[in-house]
Amino acid sequence: MSRTLGFTLLFAVVCTIIAGLHYYFWIRLVRDTQMSGLARQLATGSVVGLALLVVATVSVGRMVPRLGRVLAWPGFIWMGAMFFLLVALLGADIVRLLASLASRWFAAANAFDGSRRVFAARVLASAALASVGGVTAAAIRATRGHIAVKRIEVVLQRLPVSLDGTRIVQMCDMHVGGLLGREFVERVVHTANGLAPDIIAVVGDLVDGTVEQLRPALASLANLRARHGVFFVTGNHEYYSRSGARAWMDELDGMGLRVLRNQRVAIGNGPEGFDLAGVPDRSAARFPEDGPAEDIAGALAGRDPSRAVVLLAHQPVSIHKAASLGVDLQLSGHTHGGQIWPWGALVRLQQPFIRGLHRIGESQLYVSCGTGFWGPPMRLGAPAEITEIVLRSGKTGAG
């Protein structure tokens, strides 16, 4: 399937879902509350307008970037609020169902007839809108402040004692593009460099846009500094860019970020070291023109099995293959930690883990909540992070 056909089919599905959601909103907020006259016309027009805003935001931005930037903030804010409203109204439906069952249980068949039913619909609609307003404001504020540095320690049994305390700064899911630009990137670079890391790992989904559009915004990435180097692996969004992932990999290589394409490098001196490996995102298989598909076995081929290995792989689901091949630690992102509660429950249908440190057999996986955000400029229950990962040796005598 060609990239253009794939996006066309996806767009058609998205439009259908958006139309269905807004029709549901209209039923619960307009029809069931029995709005009439001018109020009904204005409310109906608002629902239709918001549906068109979402469609325009996800489509116009790709075709007319300048207009897309104008639509981005209101469009993406409504996308987040739309999700909160859906949850609130579904919750109201559950309340309505329980009340109906209770009335039947107590033989109060007329308890919710006529005017009382309309009154209940209005109360529930008002409560839903009020709660959505408050939650939306809180979620927006969560993305506008300081990006926290999250520090974790991970014990690797095969890590040499001499490398105990090695620090990897992980960044991922920055999604520089529509709503995040140069100022955001400069803040991230300043924070990362301030940690004086041994390794900086940028684990995919860095960009949402073309090389030409985003080159100025990403210029400060060339200032990233780490003792053993700055490394990058692709995420799925690099492949969605009109420039293509290959163009982005070439651009980042030129900026001093070493792109790992099913490759590994030695960290440390001779036997007193460990291996750092990196693979393209799993979605690379659908875009052969942009380079090789994920090949964890190829990235690890020929390595000394007595050495510890840390793998950079954008999607957590890669841990199953990585664990079977003896990877000590996999660093991933992709999930945003769910980004907006309770979206994480849906993310878990596609990924085995959505945040934090996990053990899978003899291997470990750390999933970052991400450094930026995608879509709505909101986070709820999943704060953004720059992760400082301190490697500890599990060998006898480690400090």
C-alpha beads as a LAMMPS data file, in Angstrom:
LAMMPS data file: protein, C-alpha beads

399 atoms
398 bonds

1 atom types
1 bond types

-500.0 500.0 xlo xhi
-500.0 500.0 ylo yhi
-500.0 500.0 zlo zhi

Masses

1 110.0

Atoms # bond

1 1 1 0.000 0.000 0.000
2 1 1 1.385 3.405 -0.986
3 1 1 1.906 6.103 1.636
4 1 1 -0.705 8.346 -0.057
5 1 1 -3.361 5.633 -0.153
6 1 1 -2.643 4.719 3.438
7 1 1 -3.129 8.286 4.625
8 1 1 -6.308 8.636 2.537
9 1 1 -7.891 5.577 4.127
10 1 1 -6.808 6.697 7.586
11 1 1 -8.258 10.164 6.990
12 1 1 -11.588 8.676 5.917
13 1 1 -11.757 6.570 9.077
14 1 1 -10.838 9.560 11.256
15 1 1 -13.535 11.738 9.655
16 1 1 -16.144 9.045 10.257
17 1 1 -15.185 8.760 13.923
18 1 1 -15.200 12.542 14.381
19 1 1 -18.649 12.837 12.804
20 1 1 -20.009 10.063 15.003
21 1 1 -18.609 11.576 18.199
22 1 1 -20.048 15.008 17.476
23 1 1 -23.436 13.553 16.609
24 1 1 -23.407 11.846 20.012
25 1 1 -22.503 15.172 21.644
26 1 1 -25.429 16.823 19.828
27 1 1 -27.845 14.137 21.021
28 1 1 -26.818 14.452 24.666
29 1 1 -26.290 18.213 24.857
30 1 1 -28.895 19.568 22.433
31 1 1 -31.608 17.064 21.618
32 1 1 -31.984 15.436 25.042
33 1 1 -31.973 18.783 26.850
34 1 1 -34.720 19.972 24.472
35 1 1 -33.052 23.207 23.496
36 1 1 -35.239 25.313 21.246
37 1 1 -35.183 28.426 19.111
38 1 1 -31.974 30.419 18.789
39 1 1 -30.208 28.468 21.550
40 1 1 -30.730 25.217 19.651
41 1 1 -29.476 26.750 16.408
42 1 1 -26.374 28.177 18.052
43 1 1 -25.606 24.937 19.898
44 1 1 -26.077 22.850 16.760
45 1 1 -23.888 25.231 14.759
46 1 1 -21.204 25.050 17.457
47 1 1 -21.155 21.244 17.408
48 1 1 -20.879 21.185 13.613
49 1 1 -18.200 23.902 13.676
50 1 1 -16.120 22.028 16.240
51 1 1 -16.304 18.850 14.168
52 1 1 -15.090 20.752 11.097
53 1 1 -12.334 22.364 13.180
54 1 1 -10.951 18.952 14.112
55 1 1 -11.045 17.754 10.493
56 1 1 -9.346 20.946 9.307
57 1 1 -6.684 20.726 11.993
58 1 1 -5.618 17.191 11.052
59 1 1 -5.702 17.852 7.291
60 1 1 -4.944 21.506 6.504
61 1 1 -1.749 21.494 8.552
62 1 1 -0.175 19.050 6.104
63 1 1 -1.344 20.872 2.965
64 1 1 -1.098 24.530 4.046
65 1 1 1.337 24.733 6.982
66 1 1 0.813 28.455 7.557
67 1 1 -2.949 28.027 7.966
68 1 1 -2.343 24.855 9.942
69 1 1 -0.393 26.825 12.555
70 1 1 -3.386 29.163 12.984
71 1 1 -5.749 26.233 13.522
72 1 1 -3.380 24.189 15.668
73 1 1 -4.015 25.624 19.135
74 1 1 -7.849 25.801 19.054
75 1 1 -8.082 22.566 17.086
76 1 1 -5.847 20.478 19.318
77 1 1 -7.272 21.949 22.508
78 1 1 -10.736 20.920 21.375
79 1 1 -9.431 17.430 20.533
80 1 1 -8.365 16.997 24.140
81 1 1 -11.564 18.520 25.501
82 1 1 -13.513 16.307 23.098
83 1 1 -12.006 13.218 24.698
84 1 1 -12.795 14.503 28.198
85 1 1 -16.358 15.303 27.111
86 1 1 -16.803 11.818 25.703
87 1 1 -15.709 10.284 29.008
88 1 1 -17.970 12.648 30.986
89 1 1 -21.034 11.980 28.850
90 1 1 -20.483 8.228 28.910
91 1 1 -20.269 8.520 32.683
92 1 1 -23.538 10.466 32.664
93 1 1 -25.092 7.709 30.559
94 1 1 -24.085 5.162 33.165
95 1 1 -25.732 7.309 35.863
96 1 1 -28.857 7.587 33.713
97 1 1 -28.942 3.820 33.171
98 1 1 -28.524 3.062 36.871
99 1 1 -31.272 5.543 37.748
100 1 1 -33.589 3.920 35.206
101 1 1 -32.900 0.448 36.581
102 1 1 -33.449 1.669 40.126
103 1 1 -36.789 3.221 39.198
104 1 1 -37.930 -0.053 37.668
105 1 1 -36.696 -2.028 40.666
106 1 1 -38.754 0.135 42.992
107 1 1 -41.703 0.124 40.614
108 1 1 -41.409 3.871 40.105
109 1 1 -42.157 3.673 36.415
110 1 1 -42.920 7.379 36.043
111 1 1 -40.014 8.672 38.108
112 1 1 -38.096 9.817 35.023
113 1 1 -40.890 10.586 32.608
114 1 1 -41.595 13.892 30.890
115 1 1 -40.218 17.033 32.497
116 1 1 -38.164 15.119 35.060
117 1 1 -36.320 13.287 32.307
118 1 1 -35.499 16.596 30.594
119 1 1 -34.424 18.113 33.910
120 1 1 -32.093 15.169 34.560
121 1 1 -30.628 15.490 31.050
122 1 1 -29.937 19.185 31.629
123 1 1 -28.326 18.598 35.014
124 1 1 -26.070 15.848 33.655
125 1 1 -25.142 17.904 30.572
126 1 1 -24.292 20.934 32.729
127 1 1 -22.205 18.801 35.100
128 1 1 -20.353 17.226 32.174
129 1 1 -19.528 20.593 30.590
130 1 1 -18.386 22.089 33.915
131 1 1 -16.120 19.146 34.722
132 1 1 -14.644 19.148 31.214
133 1 1 -13.813 22.847 31.499
134 1 1 -11.937 22.353 34.758
135 1 1 -10.061 19.238 33.687
136 1 1 -9.097 20.797 30.343
137 1 1 -7.616 23.863 32.053
138 1 1 -5.610 21.683 34.461
139 1 1 -4.338 19.453 31.648
140 1 1 -3.184 22.451 29.596
141 1 1 -1.326 23.945 32.569
142 1 1 0.534 20.646 32.992
143 1 1 2.272 21.133 29.612
144 1 1 3.189 24.791 30.049
145 1 1 5.572 24.545 32.982
146 1 1 9.022 23.172 33.693
147 1 1 9.896 19.727 32.315
148 1 1 10.857 17.557 35.261
149 1 1 14.035 15.475 35.316
150 1 1 13.149 11.980 36.477
151 1 1 16.093 10.081 37.952
152 1 1 16.075 6.297 38.184
153 1 1 18.735 3.702 38.969
154 1 1 18.919 0.433 37.054
155 1 1 21.132 -2.471 38.097
156 1 1 22.789 -4.364 35.232
157 1 1 24.391 -7.621 36.329
158 1 1 26.984 -7.601 33.532
159 1 1 27.963 -3.933 33.824
160 1 1 31.642 -3.567 34.828
161 1 1 32.269 -2.130 38.274
162 1 1 34.343 0.631 36.664
163 1 1 31.246 1.887 34.835
164 1 1 28.984 1.889 37.871
165 1 1 27.247 5.268 37.897
166 1 1 27.197 5.731 34.111
167 1 1 24.418 8.193 33.315
168 1 1 22.177 8.062 30.260
169 1 1 19.871 11.011 29.623
170 1 1 16.847 9.813 27.671
171 1 1 14.551 12.091 25.690
172 1 1 11.746 10.924 23.452
173 1 1 8.418 11.913 21.938
174 1 1 9.314 15.599 21.685
175 1 1 7.055 15.988 18.624
176 1 1 8.596 19.260 17.526
177 1 1 6.273 20.748 14.942
178 1 1 2.801 22.224 15.182
179 1 1 2.728 23.423 18.795
180 1 1 6.296 22.887 20.023
181 1 1 9.155 24.798 18.459
182 1 1 12.576 26.339 18.936
183 1 1 12.081 27.630 22.483
184 1 1 10.990 24.197 23.676
185 1 1 13.974 22.482 22.019
186 1 1 16.390 25.013 23.529
187 1 1 14.989 24.364 27.018
188 1 1 15.360 20.614 26.570
189 1 1 18.943 20.945 25.317
190 1 1 19.865 23.259 28.208
191 1 1 18.401 20.840 30.755
192 1 1 20.050 17.768 29.220
193 1 1 23.483 19.380 29.012
194 1 1 23.134 20.614 32.577
195 1 1 23.056 16.990 33.742
196 1 1 26.553 16.415 32.248
197 1 1 25.563 12.948 30.987
198 1 1 27.788 10.170 29.709
199 1 1 25.293 9.340 26.958
200 1 1 22.295 11.179 25.505
201 1 1 19.661 8.977 23.850
202 1 1 16.912 10.517 21.732
203 1 1 14.495 7.622 21.371
204 1 1 12.229 8.539 18.477
205 1 1 9.266 10.750 17.568
206 1 1 11.418 13.842 17.580
207 1 1 9.530 15.638 14.791
208 1 1 6.144 16.234 13.214
209 1 1 6.967 18.030 9.974
210 1 1 9.463 18.324 7.162
211 1 1 13.180 18.971 7.361
212 1 1 12.747 22.341 5.644
213 1 1 10.019 23.464 8.055
214 1 1 11.703 22.378 11.259
215 1 1 15.422 22.850 10.629
216 1 1 15.494 26.257 12.451
217 1 1 13.530 24.896 15.427
218 1 1 15.939 21.970 15.850
219 1 1 19.172 23.894 15.363
220 1 1 20.108 23.793 19.064
221 1 1 20.220 19.971 19.016
222 1 1 23.695 20.412 17.551
223 1 1 24.685 21.745 20.979
224 1 1 23.897 18.522 22.829
225 1 1 26.970 17.235 24.636
226 1 1 27.693 13.886 26.280
227 1 1 30.940 12.124 27.137
228 1 1 30.316 9.095 24.916
229 1 1 28.080 10.755 22.359
230 1 1 24.503 11.620 21.399
231 1 1 22.469 8.838 19.778
232 1 1 19.150 8.724 17.939
233 1 1 16.722 6.056 16.773
234 1 1 13.602 6.687 14.745
235 1 1 10.036 6.624 16.006
236 1 1 6.931 6.085 13.931
237 1 1 6.376 9.820 13.369
238 1 1 9.659 10.232 11.497
239 1 1 8.179 7.926 8.861
240 1 1 4.932 9.892 8.687
241 1 1 6.776 13.096 7.755
242 1 1 6.522 14.190 4.138
243 1 1 10.320 14.457 4.124
244 1 1 10.529 10.804 5.083
245 1 1 12.590 9.186 7.799
246 1 1 15.680 8.846 5.599
247 1 1 15.875 12.621 5.125
248 1 1 15.523 13.137 8.879
249 1 1 18.206 10.583 9.672
250 1 1 20.594 12.295 7.271
251 1 1 19.767 15.688 8.775
252 1 1 20.349 14.550 12.340
253 1 1 23.572 12.767 11.414
254 1 1 24.776 16.094 10.034
255 1 1 23.924 17.793 13.334
256 1 1 26.104 15.415 15.327
257 1 1 23.481 12.933 16.499
258 1 1 24.603 9.425 15.660
259 1 1 21.669 7.577 14.129
260 1 1 21.670 3.864 14.966
261 1 1 20.196 1.782 12.158
262 1 1 20.294 -1.778 13.545
263 1 1 23.752 -1.002 14.881
264 1 1 25.644 -1.091 18.133
265 1 1 28.614 0.816 19.518
266 1 1 31.036 0.023 22.304
267 1 1 30.883 2.276 25.358
268 1 1 33.978 2.358 27.566
269 1 1 37.461 0.953 27.090
270 1 1 37.906 -2.578 25.800
271 1 1 36.623 -5.260 28.172
272 1 1 35.709 -2.569 30.712
273 1 1 32.688 -1.467 28.738
274 1 1 29.200 -2.300 27.523
275 1 1 27.323 -2.165 24.227
276 1 1 24.752 0.422 23.174
277 1 1 22.503 -0.745 20.335
278 1 1 19.707 0.952 18.438
279 1 1 17.043 -0.107 15.948
280 1 1 14.588 1.739 13.679
281 1 1 10.965 1.925 14.748
282 1 1 8.789 -1.115 14.093
283 1 1 6.773 0.890 11.553
284 1 1 9.868 1.156 9.309
285 1 1 8.879 -2.120 7.662
286 1 1 5.997 -0.278 5.964
287 1 1 8.349 2.328 4.475
288 1 1 11.199 0.410 2.768
289 1 1 12.213 3.518 0.832
290 1 1 13.305 5.069 4.139
291 1 1 15.788 2.380 5.101
292 1 1 15.904 -0.939 6.930
293 1 1 13.197 -2.411 9.118
294 1 1 13.729 -3.136 12.800
295 1 1 16.241 -5.974 13.182
296 1 1 17.249 -6.477 16.808
297 1 1 19.072 -9.710 16.017
298 1 1 21.077 -7.929 13.334
299 1 1 21.964 -5.094 15.705
300 1 1 23.300 -7.604 18.244
301 1 1 24.956 -10.048 15.807
302 1 1 28.520 -10.959 16.675
303 1 1 28.634 -9.226 20.041
304 1 1 30.405 -10.613 23.097
305 1 1 27.620 -12.151 25.238
306 1 1 29.556 -11.431 28.423
307 1 1 29.057 -7.693 27.924
308 1 1 25.965 -5.828 29.040
309 1 1 23.864 -4.321 26.255
310 1 1 21.453 -1.392 26.360
311 1 1 18.987 -1.200 23.460
312 1 1 17.278 1.932 22.144
313 1 1 13.920 0.953 20.606
314 1 1 11.051 3.413 20.292
315 1 1 8.156 1.045 21.018
316 1 1 7.975 -0.950 24.269
317 1 1 6.562 -3.984 22.454
318 1 1 10.051 -4.628 21.039
319 1 1 11.068 -5.923 24.481
320 1 1 9.705 -9.382 23.712
321 1 1 12.275 -9.947 20.971
322 1 1 14.968 -8.042 22.879
323 1 1 14.517 -10.167 26.011
324 1 1 14.806 -13.384 24.010
325 1 1 18.165 -12.131 22.670
326 1 1 19.616 -11.275 26.076
327 1 1 19.269 -7.482 26.113
328 1 1 19.931 -6.190 29.620
329 1 1 17.962 -2.932 29.349
330 1 1 15.680 -1.489 26.678
331 1 1 14.867 2.221 26.648
332 1 1 11.576 3.143 24.959
333 1 1 8.921 5.816 24.675
334 1 1 6.001 5.992 22.217
335 1 1 3.177 5.669 24.761
336 1 1 3.494 9.130 26.391
337 1 1 2.491 7.292 29.559
338 1 1 -1.031 7.584 28.202
339 1 1 -0.640 11.413 28.116
340 1 1 -4.308 12.013 28.978
341 1 1 -6.006 9.806 31.555
342 1 1 -7.704 7.387 30.946
343 1 1 -6.236 7.057 27.426
344 1 1 -3.546 4.767 28.845
345 1 1 -6.092 1.963 29.094
346 1 1 -6.429 2.018 25.304
347 1 1 -2.677 2.311 24.751
348 1 1 -2.236 -0.886 26.756
349 1 1 -4.186 -2.765 24.072
350 1 1 -1.274 -2.137 21.708
351 1 1 1.719 -1.958 24.048
352 1 1 2.584 -4.299 26.947
353 1 1 3.788 -1.462 29.189
354 1 1 2.973 2.231 29.122
355 1 1 5.357 3.794 31.676
356 1 1 8.054 3.089 34.216
357 1 1 10.612 0.342 34.850
358 1 1 9.675 -3.296 34.263
359 1 1 11.436 -6.658 34.398
360 1 1 10.862 -9.244 31.693
361 1 1 12.797 -12.383 32.571
362 1 1 16.442 -11.366 32.877
363 1 1 15.836 -8.167 30.889
364 1 1 14.553 -4.783 31.981
365 1 1 12.532 -2.121 30.166
366 1 1 12.130 1.553 30.947
367 1 1 9.244 3.364 29.230
368 1 1 9.378 7.153 29.402
369 1 1 6.229 9.268 29.579
370 1 1 7.834 11.426 26.879
371 1 1 9.346 14.879 26.805
372 1 1 6.755 16.735 24.727
373 1 1 3.228 15.883 23.711
374 1 1 1.322 14.913 20.601
375 1 1 -1.974 16.400 19.494
376 1 1 -3.705 18.168 22.377
377 1 1 -1.334 20.397 24.400
378 1 1 -2.410 18.523 27.507
379 1 1 -1.207 16.001 30.028
380 1 1 -3.284 14.455 32.762
381 1 1 -1.748 11.895 35.107
382 1 1 1.328 11.429 32.888
383 1 1 3.807 14.311 33.383
384 1 1 6.444 15.006 30.745
385 1 1 9.982 13.990 31.616
386 1 1 13.632 14.071 30.718
387 1 1 14.958 10.864 32.220
388 1 1 18.351 10.510 33.901
389 1 1 19.088 6.798 34.021
390 1 1 21.950 5.831 36.344
391 1 1 23.418 2.419 35.555
392 1 1 24.582 0.388 38.531
393 1 1 26.810 -2.662 38.364
394 1 1 25.434 -5.846 39.833
395 1 1 28.890 -7.356 40.204
396 1 1 30.392 -7.914 43.623
397 1 1 32.218 -4.865 44.904
398 1 1 30.050 -2.255 43.150
399 1 1 29.446 0.935 45.101

Bonds

1 1 1 2
2 1 2 3
3 1 3 4
4 1 4 5
5 1 5 6
6 1 6 7
7 1 7 8
8 1 8 9
9 1 9 10
10 1 10 11
11 1 11 12
12 1 12 13
13 1 13 14
14 1 14 15
15 1 15 16
16 1 16 17
17 1 17 18
18 1 18 19
19 1 19 20
20 1 20 21
21 1 21 22
22 1 22 23
23 1 23 24
24 1 24 25
25 1 25 26
26 1 26 27
27 1 27 28
28 1 28 29
29 1 29 30
30 1 30 31
31 1 31 32
32 1 32 33
33 1 33 34
34 1 34 35
35 1 35 36
36 1 36 37
37 1 37 38
38 1 38 39
39 1 39 40
40 1 40 41
41 1 41 42
42 1 42 43
43 1 43 44
44 1 44 45
45 1 45 46
46 1 46 47
47 1 47 48
48 1 48 49
49 1 49 50
50 1 50 51
51 1 51 52
52 1 52 53
53 1 53 54
54 1 54 55
55 1 55 56
56 1 56 57
57 1 57 58
58 1 58 59
59 1 59 60
60 1 60 61
61 1 61 62
62 1 62 63
63 1 63 64
64 1 64 65
65 1 65 66
66 1 66 67
67 1 67 68
68 1 68 69
69 1 69 70
70 1 70 71
71 1 71 72
72 1 72 73
73 1 73 74
74 1 74 75
75 1 75 76
76 1 76 77
77 1 77 78
78 1 78 79
79 1 79 80
80 1 80 81
81 1 81 82
82 1 82 83
83 1 83 84
84 1 84 85
85 1 85 86
86 1 86 87
87 1 87 88
88 1 88 89
89 1 89 90
90 1 90 91
91 1 91 92
92 1 92 93
93 1 93 94
94 1 94 95
95 1 95 96
96 1 96 97
97 1 97 98
98 1 98 99
99 1 99 100
100 1 100 101
101 1 101 102
102 1 102 103
103 1 103 104
104 1 104 105
105 1 105 106
106 1 106 107
107 1 107 108
108 1 108 109
109 1 109 110
110 1 110 111
111 1 111 112
112 1 112 113
113 1 113 114
114 1 114 115
115 1 115 116
116 1 116 117
117 1 117 118
118 1 118 119
119 1 119 120
120 1 120 121
121 1 121 122
122 1 122 123
123 1 123 124
124 1 124 125
125 1 125 126
126 1 126 127
127 1 127 128
128 1 128 129
129 1 129 130
130 1 130 131
131 1 131 132
132 1 132 133
133 1 133 134
134 1 134 135
135 1 135 136
136 1 136 137
137 1 137 138
138 1 138 139
139 1 139 140
140 1 140 141
141 1 141 142
142 1 142 143
143 1 143 144
144 1 144 145
145 1 145 146
146 1 146 147
147 1 147 148
148 1 148 149
149 1 149 150
150 1 150 151
151 1 151 152
152 1 152 153
153 1 153 154
154 1 154 155
155 1 155 156
156 1 156 157
157 1 157 158
158 1 158 159
159 1 159 160
160 1 160 161
161 1 161 162
162 1 162 163
163 1 163 164
164 1 164 165
165 1 165 166
166 1 166 167
167 1 167 168
168 1 168 169
169 1 169 170
170 1 170 171
171 1 171 172
172 1 172 173
173 1 173 174
174 1 174 175
175 1 175 176
176 1 176 177
177 1 177 178
178 1 178 179
179 1 179 180
180 1 180 181
181 1 181 182
182 1 182 183
183 1 183 184
184 1 184 185
185 1 185 186
186 1 186 187
187 1 187 188
188 1 188 189
189 1 189 190
190 1 190 191
191 1 191 192
192 1 192 193
193 1 193 194
194 1 194 195
195 1 195 196
196 1 196 197
197 1 197 198
198 1 198 199
199 1 199 200
200 1 200 201
201 1 201 202
202 1 202 203
203 1 203 204
204 1 204 205
205 1 205 206
206 1 206 207
207 1 207 208
208 1 208 209
209 1 209 210
210 1 210 211
211 1 211 212
212 1 212 213
213 1 213 214
214 1 214 215
215 1 215 216
216 1 216 217
217 1 217 218
218 1 218 219
219 1 219 220
220 1 220 221
221 1 221 222
222 1 222 223
223 1 223 224
224 1 224 225
225 1 225 226
226 1 226 227
227 1 227 228
228 1 228 229
229 1 229 230
230 1 230 231
231 1 231 232
232 1 232 233
233 1 233 234
234 1 234 235
235 1 235 236
236 1 236 237
237 1 237 238
238 1 238 239
239 1 239 240
240 1 240 241
241 1 241 242
242 1 242 243
243 1 243 244
244 1 244 245
245 1 245 246
246 1 246 247
247 1 247 248
248 1 248 249
249 1 249 250
250 1 250 251
251 1 251 252
252 1 252 253
253 1 253 254
254 1 254 255
255 1 255 256
256 1 256 257
257 1 257 258
258 1 258 259
259 1 259 260
260 1 260 261
261 1 261 262
262 1 262 263
263 1 263 264
264 1 264 265
265 1 265 266
266 1 266 267
267 1 267 268
268 1 268 269
269 1 269 270
270 1 270 271
271 1 271 272
272 1 272 273
273 1 273 274
274 1 274 275
275 1 275 276
276 1 276 277
277 1 277 278
278 1 278 279
279 1 279 280
280 1 280 281
281 1 281 282
282 1 282 283
283 1 283 284
284 1 284 285
285 1 285 286
286 1 286 287
287 1 287 288
288 1 288 289
289 1 289 290
290 1 290 291
291 1 291 292
292 1 292 293
293 1 293 294
294 1 294 295
295 1 295 296
296 1 296 297
297 1 297 298
298 1 298 299
299 1 299 300
300 1 300 301
301 1 301 302
302 1 302 303
303 1 303 304
304 1 304 305
305 1 305 306
306 1 306 307
307 1 307 308
308 1 308 309
309 1 309 310
310 1 310 311
311 1 311 312
312 1 312 313
313 1 313 314
314 1 314 315
315 1 315 316
316 1 316 317
317 1 317 318
318 1 318 319
319 1 319 320
320 1 320 321
321 1 321 322
322 1 322 323
323 1 323 324
324 1 324 325
325 1 325 326
326 1 326 327
327 1 327 328
328 1 328 329
329 1 329 330
330 1 330 331
331 1 331 332
332 1 332 333
333 1 333 334
334 1 334 335
335 1 335 336
336 1 336 337
337 1 337 338
338 1 338 339
339 1 339 340
340 1 340 341
341 1 341 342
342 1 342 343
343 1 343 344
344 1 344 345
345 1 345 346
346 1 346 347
347 1 347 348
348 1 348 349
349 1 349 350
350 1 350 351
351 1 351 352
352 1 352 353
353 1 353 354
354 1 354 355
355 1 355 356
356 1 356 357
357 1 357 358
358 1 358 359
359 1 359 360
360 1 360 361
361 1 361 362
362 1 362 363
363 1 363 364
364 1 364 365
365 1 365 366
366 1 366 367
367 1 367 368
368 1 368 369
369 1 369 370
370 1 370 371
371 1 371 372
372 1 372 373
373 1 373 374
374 1 374 375
375 1 375 376
376 1 376 377
377 1 377 378
378 1 378 379
379 1 379 380
380 1 380 381
381 1 381 382
382 1 382 383
383 1 383 384
384 1 384 385
385 1 385 386
386 1 386 387
387 1 387 388
388 1 388 389
389 1 389 390
390 1 390 391
391 1 391 392
392 1 392 393
393 1 393 394
394 1 394 395
395 1 395 396
396 1 396 397
397 1 397 398
398 1 398 399
